[in-house]
Amino acid sequence: MRKPLGRDFGLLVAGQIVSVIGSAILRFALDLHVLDVTGRADIFALMLALSTLPGIAFTPIGGAVADRFSKRDLMVGLDAASAALALALIVALGLGRAPVPVIGAALAILCLISSMYQPTVQASVPALVDPDRLGDANGLVAGIGALSSFVAPMVGGVLYGLVGLETLLVVSCVAFAASSLLEVFIRIPFTKRPSGRPLAALLLGDVRVGLRFAVRDNPLVFRVIGLACALNLLMVPVFVIGVPYILRFTLHSSDTMYGLGLACTEAATIIGAVCAGKLTRRLGLANLDRALWLIAALLVPMAATMLPAVLSLGYWPGFAGFFAFETTAVVICTAVSVFAITEIQKITPAEMTGKVMAILLAGSQIAAPIGQIAYGFAFERFSADVWAPIACAAGLAALIAVAARPTLRPRPKGEPAAAGDPTTV
């Protein structure tokens, strides 16, 4: 009989469900409001891009904050700040003083809050669950993040149309306040660290310590972070960019089938996150390349379903074949990402977890848009042969698998270990 994840982790999950899904729905509604107000795609895209930059830049600092202060108090305070932001927007809209720049600033603040909230949650998980349940716990946390991407467009779109932005802001304000109240009752071990310098200097020093630990003191952590970033740069954009493009412009899907295809992908992400615990128990870092080879193998028939000969058979052979392989690849890719987070948490000392998780998140956040832009150009360039970018992704997945085996191998006996670096994996 396996040990339960525990009361405190349950409260963490409950608070995260309300906070993360509520934040995603609110961001979606604010995005939609800007698009409605301006009617211009270029202003909409520019505002989205600019609003995400502060969050990416602040993520490493957020990790340092998570290690320096009480994680429970941080989560309580961040959700309270989100509630206050929603309340301020309610007042601004009521007074007619919420133009597009104000909405953009609100989105930027939400991204800043998220840049601190996520490292705090991930740094809390190892302190709340037994090591043998860490993979299951991380899978649940990742599953909630995936669920927010799945729920936000549907629920946010419906509520925005039915009740309007003002009422949605009221609901969000209440939800954030409820999440903050839930998190008050979480018990997370915390030891206050002495400080004799200004806070800014302390936090910047903590960021440097985290970078030194990941890059120099424990190269294995840096390699696993590199693997996670490579997945976000070279693999994930195939699904994020390629799937909507293929559904709309290659298969010419109806609105219903377009929504079904995206829902299948998001559902696969949730399944992969939930199943990550089983992968953690079956695989080690040394043989993680097997999962990467499987992803590469799945991308080959996935590309084949987009060949002209298959598309000429009609809509359903291409659609059904494509999503049979695509959803399986997404399940495995998501599970590998959660597995990487779990292994980093196991290797990293408790007082460094927030900083290292923040480095991982920042690297992934930077890698993802670069990969998305690259694949966007690739799918546009090969619009008549969309199988080509997918086939290229299969080759890149194989290269990652080839590199992963020697990079993540166990250290042979007699090989010197860096400070803090485990001698075995």
N, C-alpha and C positions, 0 to 999 in steps of 0.2 A: 504494500500500500504506500503510495507516494505521499509525501507531506503536502498539505495545502499551502497555497502561496501566502496566506495569512491575512489578518484583519487590516493591518496598516497598508499593505499593498492593495487590498480591495478598495480602501478609501482613496488611495492614490489613483487607481484606475477610474473610480467613479468621478472624482474631481476632474481627471483628464478628459473623460468622455464629454462632460458638460463644457469644459473650457475649450478644448481643441475643436470639437465639432461646432460649438457656438461661435468661436473665432472664425472658422472657415466659412460658415454661413454668413456672418456679418461682412467679411471681406468680399464674398461673392456679391452680396446685395449692394455694397458700396461701389464695387466695380460696375455693376449693372446700372446704378444710378448715374454714374459719370458718363457712361455710354449713352444713356437716355438724354442727359442734359446737353451734351456736346454734339452728339450725332456724328462724331468724327473718330475713325479708327486710329489715326496717327496720334491724336492727343491722348486717346485711351491707352494705347500701347506705351507711349512715352511716360505717362503718369505711373503705369504699373511698373515699368523698369526702374524709374527713379525711386519709387516708394520701397522697392526691395533692397536697394543698395545699402541704406543704413543698417538694416538687419544683418546683412552679410558681413559688413565691416565690424559690427559690434559683437558678433557671436563669440570670438575668442575672449573678449572681456566678460561676456556673460558666463563663460565657463569658469573664469577666475572668480567671479562673484559667487558662483555656486559652491566653490570649494572654501571660500573665505567666510561665508555667512551660513546661518541655519537654512537648510533646504526647505524645511516646512514653512518657515516665515517668509522665505522668498516666494514660494508658490502662492501663499495667502496674499502677499502684497501685490504680486503681479496680476492675479485675478481681480483684486480690488481696484488696481489701476485700470484694468480693462473695463470694469463696471463704471468707473469715473469717466473714462473716455466716451463710453456709450451715452452716459448721462449728459456730458458736455455737447455731444452731437445732437441730442434731442433738443436741448435748449437752443443751439445754434439754428437748427432747422425751424423751430418754432418762431424764432425771431427773424427768420429769413436771411440769416447771415452764414450760410454754409455753401459758398461757391466751390468750384472745382478745386482750387488750391487748398482750401480747408479740408476737403475730403481726402485729397492727396496726402496732406500732413497727417491726417488721422490714420490712413493706411500705413504710412511710414512708422508711426508710433506703434501700431499693432504688430508690425514686423520686428520692431525693436523689442517689444515685450516677448514675442515668440522666440527671439534670439537668446533670451535669458531663460525662458520657461523650459524649452526643450532640453538644453544641457542639464538643467536642474533636475528634471524628471529622470533623465537617463543616468545621472550620477546618483540618484536616490535608489534606483532599483537594486544594485548590489548590496546596499545596506539593509534592505527590507526582506530579501528572500534568501533561501539557502543556495549555495553554489550550484547544486545539482538541478535546481529549478530555474536557474538564471536564463537559460534559453527560452523556456516557456514564458517567463515573465517579459522578456524583451519582445517575444513574438506578440504578446497581448498589447504591449505599448505601441509597437509598430502597426499592429492591426487597427488600433484606434486612429492612428494617423492616416492609414489608407482608407478607413471608413469615412473619415472627414472629407476626403477627396471625392468619395462616392456619394455621400449624402448632400454635401453643400450645394452642388448645382441643382439637384432635384428639389430639396426642401427650400433652399434659398430662393430659387426661381419661383416656386409655387407661392411661398409666403410673401415675396416681394410683389407678386401680381395680385394676391388676395387682400393683403392688409396694408401694403405700402411700407416705405422705408421707416417712417416714424414709429409705427407699431412694432416693427421688427427690431428697432433699436431698444425699445422698452423691454421686449422679451430678452434680448441679449444682455441688457443691464441686469435684469433679475437673475439670469442664468450665471453670469460671472460672479455675482454676489453669492449665489448658492454654492458655487464651486469653491469660492474662498472660505465659506463657512465650513464646508465638508473638510477641507484641508487643515483646518485648525486642530482637528482631532487625530491627525497622523502623528505617530511617534517615530522620528528619524534620529538615530544617534548623531550627536554633534558635540564636538569639543572646540571651544573658542580658542583661536590662535592669537598669540600676543602680537601687537602691532605698535610700532613707535614712529611710523612715517605717515605722511599724508596718504589718504585712501587711493588717489590716482596713482601715486608712485608704487603703492603696494600691489595694486591690480596689474599694472604694467610689468612689475617684477614677476608676478605670478604667471603672466602670459609667457614671459621669457623662460621661466622654469619649466612650464608645460612643453614648450617647443623644444627645449634642451633635452627633456626626458624622452620625448617621442622621437627626436631625430638622432641624438647622440648617445644618451644613456641606455636606451632600449630600442635598438634598431628594428626589432621584431614588430613593435607597435607601429613604427613608421611604415613598415612594409604592408601591414594589414590595412592601415589607413590608405596607403597607395592603391591597394587592391580595390577598396571600396570606392575611391575616387575614379579609378579606371572604369569600374562598372557604370558609374554615373556619367562619365564622359563618353564612353564608347558603346554601351549596351542599352541603358535605360532610354536614351532619346529615340531609339528605334521604335519603342512602344509609344512614347509620349507624342512624337511627331509623326511617325510613319502610320500608325493605326488610324488617326483621324483623317490624314491625307488620303490613304487608300480607300477608306470607307466612302469619303465624299467624292473624290475625283477619279479613282480607278474603278471602283465597283458601282459608283453612282447610286449609293444607298438612299432610300427614303429616310425621312426624319425618324421614323420608328426604328428602322434597322440601324441607323447611325447611333441612336441612343442605346440600342441593344448591344451593339458591338463595343461601345465604350463601357457599358455596364459589365460586360463579360471581362474586360481587362481589369477594371477596378475590383471585381469579385475575385479574380485570380490573385491580385495583390493581397487582398485580405486573407485568402486561403494560404498563400505562401507565408505570410507573417504568422498565422496561427500554427502552421506546420513546422515552423523553424525550430521549435524545441526538439522535435524528432530528428531533424537533420543534425542538430548540435550533438545529440547522443550517438549518432551513427558515424559522423565524420570528425576528423581532426584537421588542424591546419595543414599537416603534411600531405593529406590526400584530398584536399579541397579541389584540386584540379579536376577530379572526376566530375564534380557538379558543373564546372565550367566547360568541360568537354561535352557534357550532355546539352548544355545551352547551345553550344556551337552546332551540335548535331541536329537540334530541333530547328535552328534557323535555316538550315539548308532546305528541308521540305517546305518550310514556311515561305521561302523565296520561290520555290517551284510552283506553289499554288498561284502565283502572280504572273506566271509565264503566259504569253499570248495563247498558246494551245489550250491551256486550262480555262482561261477567261472566255475563250470562244464557246465553251460548253454551256455558258449561261451564268446567272448570278449565284445560284446556290452552291455549285461545286467549289467555286473560288472562295466564297464567304465561309462555308462550313470547314473546308480544308485549312484555310488561313487561320481561323480562330481555334481550331483543334490544336495546332502546333503553337500558336502565339500564346494562348492562355497557359499551356503547360510550361513554356519557357518563362513566362512572367512569374508563375508560382515558384520555380526553382531560383530565378534571379532574386526575387524578394527574400526567399529563405536564406540565400547566401549572404545578402546584405545584413540581415538580422544576425546571422551566425558570426559575421565579422565584428559586429558591435559587441556581441557576447564575449568573444575571445579577447577583445581589447579590454573589456571590463575585468576579465579574469586576470589579465597580466598586470593591469595598472593598480598601484596602491590606492586605497580609499581616498586619501587626501589629494590625489592627483586626478581622480576620475572626471570631475567637472571640466577641468582644463583640457584633458585629452579628448573627451567627448565633443567639446566645442571645436577643437582643431579638426576633428573628423567631420562635424557638421559644416564648418566653414569651407573645408576643401570640397565637400560634396556639393554645396550650394554654388561654389564657383565653377566646378566642373560641369554641372548639369546644364546651365544656359549655354556654355561654349559648345557642348555636344549637340544641344538642340539647334543652335544656329547652323552648325556644320551639316547636320542631317537635313535641316530645312532646305539648305542650298542643294544638297545631294538629291533629295526627292523631287525638287523643282527641276533640276538639271536632267534627271532621268524620269521625267513624268510619264513617258511612253514605255519605260522599262523599269518599273518600280521594284522589280525583283533584284536589280543590280545593287542598290544600297543595302538591301537585306542580306544578299550574298556577301557583300563586303563586311557587314557586321559579323557574319559567321566566321569569316577569316580573322577578324579582330578578336573575337571570343576565343578562337583557337590559340592566338598569340598570347592572350592573357593566361590561358591554361598552361601553355608551355612555360611562361615566365613564373607562374605561381608555384610550380613544384619545387624548383631549386630555391626560390626566394623564401618559401615558408617551411622548408624542410627542417626536421629536428637537427640540432647541432651535434656533430660527431663528438665522441668522447675525446677529451684532450684539447678540443678547440677552446680558446679562452672566451669567456663570457663577458660582455659589457656589464657595467654596473646596473643592477636591477633587472638584467635580462635573464630569463629562465634558461637553464641548460637543456631542458627538454620542452617539447610542445605537447 
